[in-house]
Amino acid sequence: MSDPYDRPQFYGRRRGRKLRPKQDAVLNHGLSEYSITSEMLADAPIDPRQWFDHDIDRICLEIGFGGGEHLAARAAQYPKTGFIGAEPFINGVASLCRHIDENNLNNVRIWPDDIRLLLPLLAKRSLQAVYILFPDPWPKQRHEARRIVQPAMLDLLADHICPDGELLLASDDPTAKSWLLANAVRHDHFAWQASSAADWRQPPADWPGTRYMRKAEKAGRKSAWFRFCRV
């Protein structure tokens, strides 16, 4: 793995409220059972399908899974798909571990750290879909370098998403919507799949919904979904 002194600058939260004893136990169990460890990264580049103990037909990655509702729902819906969730916020990791246990999921692996440390170790074209849903908008202009979707990140994703694979971006923040769409549209290897306004105003057909999105809707914030194809 990368030398810790070479780690990219990380600006988000890593911890929130102190976990209750039951949450802490679920977290520790989940990390021991489902997390991606340094031993699993010894022989890069890595085909992530080897991290699962049954036949996997595709690999999907969610960057910043929040409380894990979306990732867990998709994993339950598509048991032959391997899902990787990347989230440095430990309270969110604990929440996903709970969802995994409650739904008896065996097709989820967790990277509880910055995704920029993991992506370079994966084999190129090993991902069929990547989701970046409702990322921290960092709305102030002086903080725009902190936003997750940067040209360098899109370059990494273009290397690792297979041809005809999917990149799904979503936000309810006006600044983030403009930023996500503008950066992805400018990239040579991603083609926006919208043919009408309804294509970005409505969630995908298999969208399970999330607690965060319901909160945004209650507050009157309109969400947008931008679906891109790796070309």
BELKA-V827060 format. One record per run of one state. SS is the DSSP state (~ for helix, > for strand, _ for the rest). FROM is the first residue (numbers start at 1). TO is the last residue. Records with the same first field share a line. If there is no record, write none. Layout:
SS = FROM-TO  FROM-TO
This chain:
_ = 1-3  7-20  36-37  42-45  47-47  52-57  64-68  78-80  87-89  104-107  112-114  123-126  134-140  147-150  172-173  187-189  193-197  202-210  219-223  231-231
~ = 4-6  21-34  38-41  48-51  69-77  90-103  115-121  141-146  151-160  174-186  198-201  211-218
> = 35-35  46-46  58-63  81-86  108-111  122-122  127-133  161-171  190-192  224-230
